[in-house]
Amino acid sequence: MIRILLADDEPIALDRLELAVAGIPDAELVAKARNGKEALTFIRELKPDIAVLDIQMPVKDGFAAIAELKPGEHLPEIIFVTAYQEHAVRAFEVHAVDYLLKPVSFERFREAVRLARARLDARAAEVRFAELQQLIASLRASGTPENGVTYEREFWVRTRDGIVRIAAENIDAITAEGDYVLLHTGGRSHLLKDTISSLATRLDPAVHLRVHRSTIVNLKQVSSLHRRGPKGLSLTLASGGDYAIGPNYVETVIKVVNARRWR
C-alpha cells in the first residue's frame, strides 16, 4: 500500500485529487492539508510515501514546506500541482517526480504516482543493497583469521531483476571495462563497480592471478599456454576464453603454473 498526502488550499482542487487517489489500487490517502505548514507537519508526523503539493498556498507554499525539511528527516517523493506553468523548471530543480497542471487529469495523476512508486522501489533497493553490503563486511570482519589476511569470498552484483551472489571461486576471469570490471562465470558476465588493481589485492593469489594490467584469471581454469606472435604469450581457460599475458606478467605466470616447457 502506497501512502499519499494531499495539500491544496482550494477545496474543489483538493476534492479532485482525493478522487484521483481513490481510483488507484493500493493507494491510501493518509491526510489532507490546506496549506504548506500543515503539509510539513503531516510529512513529519505521518511520513507518507508521496506528497502531492500545490505550489501556491497560504502560510507556506509547496517549495517552502519542502525546504524546511532538515537532512535526515523523512522526505517523500514529491508531485507538484499548480495552475501556473512557469514553476515547472523550479519543480524539477528540487527533484520532484512530476509537475501537474490544474485541472489535474486522472490519467496524468496515475502516471505520476507510477513514477513515484518506481523511485520509491529504487530507493528501497539502494537501502537494502547498502545494508547487505554492511552485513557482509561485518561477517567478514568477524571471520578474520589470526594472521589478519582475508580474501574476497563472494561478490554481490546488481542485475535487472535484483542482486545476485557470485562466489569468488566460481569466477573464471575478470576483465577491465572502463570504470568497471566484468566477472566472467560459466559463460555469463556480470558488471561490477571496481578495478582490476583493487581486486588483485583482495583475491587469493593462489587462486586468482593477475596476468595482464586488465585481466585476472582463475588458475584452476587454465587449460593451456601458447605463444602469441614472436614474443607474446596467452592462455586458454577450460571455459574457452583466451587471454593475452602482459609482458610484465609472463615470468610470474609461467612460474605459477609451472609451464616452462612452453618456452
C-alpha positions as CSV (number, residue, x, y, z in Angstrom):
1,M,0.0,0.0,0.0
2,I,1.4,3.4,-1.0
3,R,0.6,6.2,1.3
4,I,-0.3,9.6,-0.1
5,L,-0.6,13.1,1.4
6,L,-2.5,15.8,-0.4
7,A,-2.0,19.5,0.1
8,D,-4.1,22.3,-1.7
9,D,-5.8,25.4,-0.4
10,E,-8.6,25.1,-3.0
11,P,-11.4,22.8,-1.7
12,I,-12.5,21.8,-5.3
13,A,-9.0,21.0,-6.3
14,L,-8.4,19.0,-3.1
15,D,-11.6,17.0,-3.7
16,R,-10.5,16.2,-7.3
17,L,-7.1,15.0,-6.0
18,E,-8.9,12.8,-3.5
19,L,-10.9,11.2,-6.3
20,A,-7.8,10.6,-8.2
21,V,-6.2,8.8,-5.3
22,A,-9.3,6.7,-4.8
23,G,-9.0,5.5,-8.4
24,I,-5.6,4.0,-7.8
25,P,-5.4,0.4,-6.5
26,D,-3.1,0.0,-3.4
27,A,-3.1,3.8,-2.7
28,E,-4.1,5.2,0.7
29,L,-4.9,8.8,1.4
30,V,-3.3,9.5,4.8
31,A,-4.1,13.2,5.2
32,K,-5.3,16.4,3.5
33,A,-3.6,19.7,4.2
34,R,-4.8,23.2,3.3
35,N,-1.5,25.0,3.5
36,G,2.2,24.4,3.4
37,K,2.6,24.5,7.2
38,E,0.0,21.7,7.7
39,A,1.7,19.7,4.9
40,L,5.1,20.0,6.6
41,T,3.5,18.8,9.9
42,F,1.9,15.8,8.3
43,I,5.1,14.9,6.4
44,R,7.0,14.8,9.7
45,E,4.3,13.0,11.7
46,L,2.8,10.6,9.2
47,K,5.8,10.0,6.9
48,P,3.8,9.5,3.7
49,D,5.4,7.8,0.7
50,I,4.2,10.6,-1.7
51,A,3.3,14.2,-1.0
52,V,1.1,15.9,-3.7
53,L,1.6,19.6,-3.1
54,D,0.0,22.7,-4.6
55,I,2.8,25.3,-5.2
56,Q,0.8,28.4,-4.2
57,M,-0.7,28.0,-0.8
58,P,-1.1,30.4,2.2
59,V,1.2,30.4,5.2
60,K,3.8,28.4,3.3
61,D,3.9,27.4,-0.4
62,G,4.9,23.9,-1.5
63,F,8.5,24.8,-2.2
64,A,8.9,26.5,1.3
65,A,7.4,23.4,3.0
66,I,9.9,21.1,1.4
67,A,12.8,23.5,2.0
68,E,12.2,23.3,5.8
69,L,12.9,19.6,5.9
70,K,16.3,19.0,7.5
71,P,18.9,16.4,6.4
72,G,18.0,13.1,7.9
73,E,14.3,13.8,8.1
74,H,11.8,11.8,6.1
75,L,11.5,13.0,2.5
76,P,8.6,11.7,0.5
77,E,8.5,11.6,-3.3
78,I,7.1,15.0,-4.4
79,I,4.4,15.7,-7.0
80,F,3.7,19.4,-7.5
81,V,0.3,20.6,-8.8
82,T,-0.4,24.2,-9.9
83,A,-2.3,26.4,-12.2
84,Y,0.8,28.2,-13.4
85,Q,3.3,26.6,-15.8
86,E,6.2,29.0,-15.0
87,H,7.0,27.0,-11.8
88,A,7.9,23.9,-13.8
89,V,11.7,24.4,-14.0
90,R,12.0,25.1,-10.3
91,A,9.9,22.0,-9.5
92,F,12.4,19.8,-11.3
93,E,15.3,21.6,-9.8
94,V,14.2,20.2,-6.4
95,H,13.9,16.7,-8.0
96,A,10.1,16.5,-8.0
97,V,8.7,13.3,-9.6
98,D,6.3,15.3,-11.7
99,Y,4.6,18.7,-12.2
100,L,0.9,18.6,-13.0
101,L,-1.2,21.5,-14.3
102,K,-4.7,22.1,-12.9
103,P,-7.3,20.8,-13.5
104,V,-5.3,17.6,-12.9
105,S,-6.0,14.8,-15.3
106,F,-6.7,11.5,-13.6
107,E,-4.6,9.7,-16.2
108,R,-1.6,12.1,-15.6
109,F,-2.0,11.7,-11.9
110,R,-1.9,7.9,-12.1
111,E,1.2,8.2,-14.3
112,A,2.9,10.5,-11.8
113,V,2.1,8.1,-8.9
114,R,3.5,5.2,-11.0
115,L,6.8,7.2,-11.5
116,A,6.9,8.0,-7.8
117,R,6.4,4.3,-6.9
118,A,9.2,3.3,-9.2
119,R,11.5,5.9,-7.5
120,L,10.5,4.6,-4.1
121,D,11.3,1.0,-5.1
122,A,14.7,2.1,-6.4
123,R,15.4,4.0,-3.2
124,A,14.4,0.9,-1.2
125,A,16.7,-1.3,-3.3
126,E,19.6,1.1,-2.7
127,V,19.0,0.9,1.1
128,R,18.7,-2.9,1.1
129,F,21.9,-3.2,-1.0
130,A,23.8,-0.9,1.4
131,E,22.5,-2.9,4.4
132,L,23.5,-6.1,2.7
133,Q,27.0,-4.8,2.0
134,Q,27.3,-3.7,5.6
135,L,26.2,-7.1,6.8
136,I,28.7,-8.9,4.5
137,A,31.5,-6.6,5.7
138,S,30.6,-7.3,9.3
139,L,30.6,-11.1,8.7
140,R,34.0,-10.9,7.0
141,A,35.4,-8.9,9.9
142,S,34.2,-11.4,12.4
143,G,35.8,-14.2,10.5
144,T,39.3,-12.6,10.1
145,P,42.0,-15.3,10.7
146,E,44.8,-14.8,13.2
147,N,47.3,-13.7,10.6
148,G,45.0,-10.9,9.7
149,V,44.9,-11.8,5.9
150,T,41.5,-12.1,4.4
151,Y,40.4,-12.5,0.8
152,E,37.2,-11.8,-1.0
153,R,35.0,-14.9,-1.0
154,E,32.0,-13.6,-2.8
155,F,30.6,-10.6,-4.6
156,W,27.0,-9.3,-4.7
157,V,26.2,-7.9,-8.2
158,R,23.2,-5.9,-9.3
159,T,21.1,-7.2,-12.1
160,R,17.9,-6.0,-13.7
161,D,16.0,-8.5,-11.5
162,G,17.7,-7.7,-8.2
163,I,21.0,-8.7,-6.7
164,V,22.9,-12.0,-7.2
165,R,25.7,-13.6,-5.2
166,I,28.8,-14.8,-7.1
167,A,31.3,-17.0,-5.2
168,A,34.9,-15.9,-5.9
169,E,35.9,-19.5,-6.6
170,N,33.4,-19.7,-9.5
171,I,34.8,-16.7,-11.3
172,D,36.8,-17.9,-14.4
173,A,38.2,-14.5,-15.3
174,I,37.9,-10.8,-14.6
175,T,38.5,-8.1,-17.2
176,A,38.6,-4.3,-17.1
177,E,35.6,-2.4,-18.6
178,G,36.2,1.3,-18.2
179,D,35.5,2.3,-14.6
180,Y,34.0,-1.2,-14.0
181,V,35.1,-4.8,-14.3
182,L,33.4,-7.9,-15.8
183,L,33.2,-11.0,-13.8
184,H,33.1,-14.0,-16.2
185,T,31.4,-17.1,-14.7
186,G,30.3,-20.1,-16.6
187,G,29.6,-18.4,-19.9
188,R,28.0,-15.3,-18.3
189,S,29.4,-11.9,-17.5
190,H,28.4,-9.6,-14.6
191,L,29.3,-5.9,-14.4
192,L,30.8,-4.7,-11.1
193,K,31.9,-1.2,-10.0
194,D,35.5,-2.0,-9.1
195,T,39.0,-2.0,-10.5
196,I,41.5,-4.7,-11.5
197,S,44.2,-3.2,-9.3
198,S,42.0,-3.3,-6.2
199,L,40.7,-6.8,-6.9
200,A,44.2,-8.2,-7.4
201,T,45.0,-7.3,-3.8
202,R,41.7,-8.7,-2.4
203,L,41.6,-12.0,-4.2
204,D,43.6,-15.1,-3.1
205,P,46.7,-15.1,-5.4
206,A,46.8,-18.8,-5.1
207,V,43.5,-19.0,-7.0
208,H,43.2,-15.8,-9.0
209,L,46.3,-14.4,-10.6
210,R,46.7,-11.1,-12.5
211,V,48.1,-11.9,-15.9
212,H,47.7,-8.5,-17.6
213,R,47.1,-4.9,-16.5
214,S,43.4,-5.5,-17.4
215,T,43.0,-9.2,-16.7
216,I,42.8,-11.6,-13.7
217,V,42.2,-15.4,-14.3
218,N,41.3,-18.3,-12.2
219,L,44.4,-20.6,-12.2
220,K,42.2,-23.7,-11.7
221,Q,40.6,-22.9,-15.1
222,V,43.8,-22.6,-17.1
223,S,44.0,-25.4,-19.6
224,S,46.9,-24.3,-21.8
225,L,49.5,-21.6,-22.5
226,H,50.6,-20.8,-26.1
227,R,52.7,-18.3,-27.9
228,R,51.1,-15.2,-29.4
229,G,53.4,-13.8,-32.1
230,P,57.2,-13.9,-31.8
231,K,57.4,-12.8,-28.2
232,G,53.8,-12.8,-26.8
233,L,52.1,-15.4,-24.7
234,S,48.5,-16.1,-24.0
235,L,46.5,-18.6,-22.0
236,T,43.3,-20.5,-22.6
237,L,40.7,-21.4,-20.0
238,A,38.6,-24.5,-19.7
239,S,35.6,-22.3,-20.5
240,G,37.2,-21.5,-23.9
241,G,38.2,-17.9,-23.1
242,D,41.6,-16.8,-24.5
243,Y,43.5,-14.1,-22.7
244,A,46.8,-12.3,-23.6
245,I,49.5,-12.3,-20.9
246,G,51.1,-8.9,-20.4
247,P,54.9,-8.7,-20.9
248,N,55.4,-7.7,-17.3
249,Y,53.5,-10.8,-16.1
250,V,54.9,-13.5,-18.3
251,E,57.6,-14.7,-15.9
252,T,55.3,-14.8,-12.9
253,V,52.6,-16.6,-14.8
254,I,55.0,-19.3,-16.1
255,K,56.4,-19.9,-12.6
256,V,52.9,-20.1,-11.0
257,V,51.5,-22.6,-13.5
258,N,54.9,-24.5,-13.8
259,A,54.8,-24.1,-17.6
260,R,58.4,-23.6,-18.6
261,R,58.1,-26.4,-21.1
262,W,56.1,-24.0,-23.4
263,R,59.1,-21.7,-23.6
